[in-house]
Amino acid sequence: QSVLTQPPSVSGAPGQRVTISCTGSSSNIGAPYHVHWYQHLPGTAPKLLIFSDSDRPSGVPDRFSGSKSGTSASLAITGLQAADEADYYCQSYDSSLSGYVFGTGTKVIVL
Amino acid sequence: QVQLQESGPGLVKPSETLTLTCTVSGDSMTESYWVWIRQPPGKGLEWIGYIHYTGSTSSSSSLKRPVTISRDMSKNQFYLKLSSVTAADTAVYYCARGSGYYTRLLFDFWGQGIPVTVSS
């Protein structure tokens, strides 16, 4: 069972901005441990999108940004494109579980 | 470029042991964490465990049974053994590289995933 909660889906028209929330607790995001984000297209390998709350690996467009406050984190996608339609997961470390936890996952739908 | 590839049986009978192999290329496995993650049908990602380059291992307490993660650095491979499988272990299994300090671990390279079904 996931200890990080995300909305099941978010949607937006091409060019719009969408945000995905990731809500945790004092034993993970609020500890504070870093939050990382992954983009997952079904049938492919998940891709690291944001690491350490707000950093982007090389090659990831600056349309993707991350932030964190308290026990929650957010992923924002601006200039939404059809290619962004995928599942997105947050991930952190949890001290009470002594392990790594993922969010419940959010499907981004481009209208 | 680091690449990982999972291999193993696509079908395992209940109560048997699932054994998967991850073959790594582009990295000598002398650093980092080597990780197993799975995704049951219609559900999210779940961390299973890792083997550190030093040989130490850790696994998720939620599995509630022994998980064995081992490696053969001469073959650039690491392995997952999950015993007494049930239908709840049906999932796509991914291997990945974990980078960073253990409380800040991120998974920067992943395999394509291998679907495993537990059924008689």
Boltz contact constraints between the chains, C-beta under 6 A:
constraints:
  - contact:
      token1: [A, 2]
      token2: [B, 44]
      max_distance: 6.0
  - contact:
      token1: [A, 33]
      token2: [B, 103]
      max_distance: 6.0
  - contact:
      token1: [A, 34]
      token2: [B, 104]
      max_distance: 6.0
  - contact:
      token1: [A, 36]
      token2: [B, 106]
      max_distance: 6.0
  - contact:
      token1: [A, 45]
      token2: [B, 110]
      max_distance: 6.0
  - contact:
      token1: [A, 45]
      token2: [B, 112]
      max_distance: 6.0
  - contact:
      token1: [A, 46]
      token2: [B, 110]
      max_distance: 6.0
  - contact:
      token1: [A, 48]
      token2: [B, 108]
      max_distance: 6.0
  - contact:
      token1: [A, 51]
      token2: [B, 106]
      max_distance: 6.0
  - contact:
      token1: [A, 89]
      token2: [B, 45]
      max_distance: 6.0
  - contact:
      token1: [A, 93]
      token2: [B, 103]
      max_distance: 6.0
  - contact:
      token1: [A, 99]
      token2: [B, 47]
      max_distance: 6.0
  - contact:
      token1: [A, 99]
      token2: [B, 60]
      max_distance: 6.0
  - contact:
      token1: [A, 100]
      token2: [B, 47]
      max_distance: 6.0
  - contact:
      token1: [A, 102]
      token2: [B, 44]
      max_distance: 6.0
  - contact:
      token1: [A, 102]
      token2: [B, 45]
      max_distance: 6.0
  - contact:
      token1: [A, 104]
      token2: [B, 44]
      max_distance: 6.0
  - contact:
      token1: [A, 105]
      token2: [B, 44]
      max_distance: 6.0
